[in-house]
Amino acid sequence: MKNLIFALVFCFSISSLAHEGHHDAPGMVQAPKGGVIKSLEESHIEVVAKGNEVKVYLYSKDLKPADASRFKIKLSAELPRAKKKEALEFKANGNVLESSFDAKGAHRYTLIVNISDSVSGHDDVLKFTVEPRK
């Protein structure tokens, strides 16, 4: 009986680990610019925020810069308690999307990245909790 219980617990723990990491970068992936990085099927997205400035870096699966033209992207931000999304305008420059957002004194906000990857043909919505640094 103990062996059966052990086997069941082991199977459930292995299956939960198999799903871990989707949209979160695996432990071995380091954010090249020191921001927060999340993974998609064929790419990685890194967000770096300083003050009102927001930069979104786009990378291929092997962390090489990926041209923004490969993606269809919409950025928006949501302040805590507001529950209202504000669309963000951005300028694409190579693999970087540059934008700004006034958090209106909030200590954090959610940056929402709607992204469609032409390589994988997959659409995703990524949410990053941003704590603006000065």
Backbone bond lengths (Angstrom), bond angles and torsions (degrees), N, CA, C in turn:
res aa  C-N    CA-C-N  psi(-1)  N-CA   C-N-CA  omega(-1)  CA-C   N-CA-C  phi
1 M - - - 1.451 - - 1.535 110.58 -
2 K 1.353 116.70 -42.37 1.464 119.70 178.59 1.526 110.57 -61.26
3 N 1.327 116.36 -39.06 1.470 119.53 179.58 1.521 111.67 -64.44
4 L 1.327 116.92 -37.90 1.462 120.90 178.74 1.526 110.45 -65.33
5 I 1.312 116.99 -44.51 1.466 121.27 178.88 1.525 109.91 -63.40
6 F 1.325 117.36 -44.41 1.460 121.33 178.44 1.527 110.27 -60.27
7 A 1.325 117.04 -44.17 1.471 121.12 -179.23 1.525 110.79 -62.60
8 L 1.329 117.46 -42.25 1.469 120.86 179.28 1.528 111.12 -64.67
9 V 1.330 116.75 -45.79 1.461 120.30 179.24 1.521 110.10 -62.08
10 F 1.316 117.44 -42.38 1.464 121.60 179.67 1.530 111.03 -62.43
11 C 1.326 117.07 -44.23 1.476 121.01 -179.77 1.527 110.93 -62.97
12 F 1.330 117.36 -43.81 1.462 120.00 -179.86 1.521 111.53 -66.01
13 S 1.324 117.36 -38.43 1.469 119.23 179.70 1.522 110.86 -68.28
14 I 1.316 118.66 -37.81 1.466 121.81 178.13 1.530 110.06 -67.01
15 S 1.331 117.70 -42.94 1.470 119.44 -178.78 1.522 111.48 -67.49
16 S 1.330 118.14 -32.95 1.464 119.00 177.95 1.524 110.68 -70.57
17 L 1.322 118.12 -32.63 1.457 120.84 177.47 1.525 111.35 -70.45
18 A 1.301 117.39 -29.50 1.455 120.61 -178.96 1.518 111.57 -64.94
19 H 1.332 117.88 -29.18 1.457 121.51 -179.17 1.516 112.63 -92.59
20 E 1.294 117.34 -11.49 1.455 121.26 -179.41 1.516 109.82 -69.01
21 G 1.332 116.37 140.77 1.447 119.66 174.71 1.513 114.46 104.83
22 H 1.333 119.60 -13.70 1.461 119.54 177.45 1.515 108.09 -67.11
23 H 1.296 116.91 121.90 1.455 125.97 -178.34 1.524 112.24 75.87
24 D 1.285 118.32 -6.48 1.457 121.01 171.06 1.516 105.89 -115.56
25 A 1.287 115.18 136.97 1.458 118.74 -176.88 1.513 110.00 -65.98
26 P 1.332 117.11 140.27 1.458 120.00 175.36 1.521 110.04 -59.04
27 G 1.307 116.74 156.58 1.451 121.82 -176.62 1.511 114.58 -55.29
28 M 1.323 118.55 -26.27 1.457 121.03 -177.35 1.529 112.74 -84.45
29 V 1.321 118.79 -12.77 1.463 120.76 -178.98 1.522 108.98 -85.51
30 Q 1.321 115.38 117.56 1.466 121.30 178.05 1.522 108.81 -98.10
31 A 1.309 116.55 137.03 1.459 121.37 177.84 1.529 108.49 -68.75
32 P 1.331 118.08 115.31 1.472 120.81 -176.10 1.528 114.32 -59.10
33 K 1.327 118.08 -31.05 1.467 121.50 -177.43 1.531 112.40 -103.10
34 G 1.337 117.25 7.19 1.461 120.97 177.15 1.517 114.45 81.45
35 G 1.323 117.52 13.64 1.464 121.34 179.52 1.511 111.80 -94.30
36 V 1.319 115.59 -152.88 1.462 123.03 177.06 1.519 106.71 -104.88
37 I 1.330 116.69 129.86 1.466 120.47 -176.28 1.527 109.84 -119.38
38 K 1.328 114.94 140.41 1.467 122.01 174.74 1.510 107.84 -130.52
39 S 1.334 115.05 152.45 1.454 120.78 -175.43 1.514 111.97 -109.41
40 L 1.323 114.19 144.23 1.450 122.67 170.63 1.532 106.97 -113.93
41 E 1.319 117.24 -173.29 1.465 119.88 -178.17 1.521 112.61 -60.99
42 E 1.326 117.68 -46.16 1.453 121.63 -174.84 1.527 113.20 -122.36
43 S 1.329 117.55 14.91 1.460 119.28 -176.02 1.525 111.12 -158.77
44 H 1.333 114.49 171.81 1.458 122.85 174.74 1.523 107.61 -129.31
45 I 1.328 116.07 147.04 1.458 122.87 178.70 1.522 107.31 -124.43
46 E 1.336 116.24 128.31 1.463 121.22 179.02 1.522 108.93 -120.40
47 V 1.334 116.32 135.93 1.464 122.06 178.06 1.522 108.89 -116.09
48 V 1.341 114.61 130.32 1.455 121.91 175.93 1.521 106.74 -127.41
49 A 1.337 116.81 126.95 1.464 121.04 179.64 1.517 109.77 -127.06
50 K 1.315 114.83 136.84 1.459 121.53 176.30 1.521 106.70 -142.34
51 G 1.330 116.11 116.23 1.457 120.03 -175.26 1.515 109.64 60.78
52 N 1.331 117.60 -129.49 1.465 121.62 178.11 1.521 112.42 -87.06
53 E 1.326 117.35 -8.62 1.463 121.77 -176.62 1.531 110.93 -82.25
54 V 1.333 115.46 132.27 1.463 121.74 178.48 1.525 107.99 -126.33
55 K 1.326 115.72 129.97 1.466 120.64 175.65 1.520 108.69 -124.06
56 V 1.320 114.60 132.62 1.458 121.80 177.29 1.527 106.56 -115.54
57 Y 1.340 115.88 118.53 1.463 121.81 -179.05 1.525 108.83 -101.00
58 L 1.319 115.84 137.18 1.457 122.77 -178.67 1.523 109.12 -111.64
59 Y 1.339 116.00 130.03 1.459 121.44 -178.23 1.523 110.08 -130.49
60 S 1.333 115.06 153.45 1.461 120.79 172.71 1.532 107.96 -75.08
61 K 1.302 115.39 178.81 1.467 121.05 -179.78 1.530 112.17 -58.82
62 D 1.345 116.93 -31.78 1.471 120.83 -178.85 1.537 111.81 -97.63
63 L 1.338 117.29 23.37 1.466 125.42 175.90 1.529 114.33 63.23
64 K 1.304 116.83 27.77 1.463 120.75 171.36 1.526 107.25 -92.31
65 P 1.335 119.06 145.43 1.469 120.48 179.94 1.533 111.00 -54.03
66 A 1.329 116.33 132.15 1.468 122.51 179.22 1.525 108.36 -110.93
67 D 1.303 116.71 127.75 1.462 121.74 -178.22 1.526 110.35 -61.62
68 A 1.313 115.64 135.05 1.465 121.88 -178.12 1.520 112.19 -60.21
69 S 1.343 118.38 -24.64 1.458 120.63 -179.32 1.527 112.20 -65.32
70 R 1.323 116.91 -15.75 1.465 122.25 177.35 1.528 111.35 -72.02
71 F 1.324 117.29 -19.15 1.452 122.34 -172.49 1.530 111.82 -118.41
72 K 1.309 115.48 151.84 1.461 122.30 167.87 1.532 104.15 -108.20
73 I 1.333 116.28 120.75 1.464 119.91 -169.39 1.526 111.50 -132.27
74 K 1.339 114.78 142.36 1.461 122.71 169.43 1.520 106.39 -130.30
75 L 1.324 115.87 132.83 1.466 121.24 176.91 1.520 108.95 -111.25
76 S 1.321 115.81 141.10 1.458 120.70 172.17 1.522 108.31 -147.40
77 A 1.320 115.32 162.08 1.465 120.90 -179.68 1.515 108.91 -131.22
78 E 1.322 114.82 149.78 1.460 120.87 179.81 1.530 108.50 -137.30
79 L 1.327 115.54 123.69 1.458 120.58 177.08 1.523 109.64 -80.18
80 P 1.340 117.39 150.43 1.460 119.62 176.96 1.530 109.76 -59.13
81 R 1.272 115.87 143.07 1.469 124.05 178.36 1.529 113.67 71.88
82 A 1.313 119.68 -18.38 1.467 121.32 -178.07 1.524 111.21 -76.40
83 K 1.323 116.80 -38.73 1.464 122.97 -179.70 1.522 112.35 54.43
84 K 1.321 115.67 26.03 1.454 121.54 177.60 1.517 107.51 -126.29
85 K 1.331 116.43 123.99 1.456 120.78 -178.92 1.523 110.07 -84.41
86 E 1.329 114.38 140.30 1.462 121.42 176.16 1.526 107.68 -115.68
87 A 1.337 116.39 120.29 1.463 120.73 179.10 1.524 109.31 -66.64
88 L 1.327 116.25 139.88 1.454 121.51 179.41 1.522 110.28 -110.76
89 E 1.299 115.94 131.65 1.462 121.85 172.02 1.525 106.86 -79.92
90 F 1.324 116.92 145.75 1.456 119.57 177.88 1.516 110.10 -145.17
91 K 1.323 113.25 159.86 1.461 121.45 176.37 1.524 107.02 -114.69
92 A 1.322 116.07 127.15 1.461 120.58 178.45 1.521 109.17 -92.47
93 N 1.327 115.02 132.71 1.459 121.29 178.75 1.523 107.53 -138.54
94 G 1.332 117.47 94.91 1.463 120.91 -176.79 1.509 110.79 68.54
95 N 1.340 116.26 -113.08 1.465 119.76 179.24 1.525 112.41 -104.19
96 V 1.340 117.35 14.30 1.469 120.89 -176.91 1.521 110.27 -118.79
97 L 1.329 115.22 134.85 1.458 122.01 170.85 1.517 106.18 -106.65
98 E 1.320 116.83 124.19 1.458 120.73 -178.39 1.526 109.24 -111.53
99 S 1.329 115.30 131.37 1.450 121.34 -179.66 1.522 108.75 -147.92
100 S 1.315 115.69 178.77 1.462 119.99 173.29 1.521 108.08 -142.32
101 F 1.321 114.61 152.71 1.460 121.20 178.98 1.516 108.67 -148.78
102 D 1.322 115.95 127.95 1.460 121.92 175.88 1.521 107.97 -89.59
103 A 1.322 116.28 109.35 1.460 121.69 -178.42 1.522 112.25 -76.92
104 K 1.312 117.49 2.83 1.469 123.67 175.95 1.527 112.23 52.58
105 G 1.334 115.53 41.95 1.462 120.85 176.97 1.522 115.09 83.36
106 A 1.332 118.11 -4.32 1.466 120.65 179.17 1.527 109.15 -69.52
107 H 1.312 115.62 147.31 1.466 120.45 -179.34 1.523 111.94 -78.22
108 R 1.327 116.36 -17.10 1.462 120.08 178.58 1.528 109.72 -159.03
109 Y 1.306 114.28 162.03 1.459 121.57 173.93 1.519 108.35 -152.71
110 T 1.313 116.15 170.10 1.459 121.11 179.07 1.514 108.88 -105.55
111 L 1.334 115.75 123.81 1.451 121.91 173.58 1.523 106.35 -95.78
112 I 1.326 115.90 124.67 1.458 121.57 -177.82 1.528 108.01 -109.25
113 V 1.325 115.57 123.86 1.460 122.02 -179.50 1.525 107.96 -113.41
114 N 1.333 116.66 108.77 1.467 121.75 172.11 1.517 105.51 -90.91
115 I 1.314 116.75 121.35 1.463 119.70 -172.24 1.522 110.86 -137.65
116 S 1.306 114.46 137.60 1.460 121.85 175.35 1.523 106.58 -122.63
117 D 1.327 116.45 122.95 1.462 122.67 -176.81 1.518 109.30 -98.95
118 S 1.330 117.15 118.74 1.468 120.88 -178.43 1.532 111.93 -69.07
119 V 1.329 117.90 -23.25 1.469 120.56 179.75 1.527 110.66 -73.11
120 S 1.328 116.74 -49.43 1.463 119.83 -177.80 1.524 112.02 -89.61
121 G 1.343 117.46 -17.54 1.464 120.45 -176.57 1.517 111.93 69.86
122 H 1.309 116.12 22.63 1.470 121.91 -174.11 1.524 110.45 -111.14
123 D 1.331 116.48 137.37 1.466 122.59 175.50 1.517 108.96 -102.73
124 D 1.324 116.20 140.82 1.457 121.03 178.84 1.511 110.67 -142.72
125 V 1.322 114.85 158.67 1.463 122.40 171.01 1.521 105.67 -123.78
126 L 1.338 115.55 119.27 1.459 121.43 178.22 1.518 108.59 -110.69
127 K 1.323 115.80 139.07 1.467 120.52 176.89 1.513 108.56 -119.47
128 F 1.330 114.59 127.87 1.458 122.18 178.84 1.520 108.67 -116.22
129 T 1.302 117.98 130.11 1.456 121.57 171.74 1.516 106.82 -84.20
130 V 1.325 115.59 119.28 1.460 120.92 -175.51 1.519 108.91 -109.82
131 E 1.308 115.97 128.03 1.456 122.47 174.57 1.516 106.12 -116.59
132 P 1.350 116.64 95.61 1.457 119.94 -173.78 1.518 112.99 -57.99
133 R 1.338 114.96 131.26 1.466 120.66 175.24 1.508 108.02 -98.66
134 K 1.307 116.13 155.31 1.467 120.04 177.66 1.488 110.67 -92.05
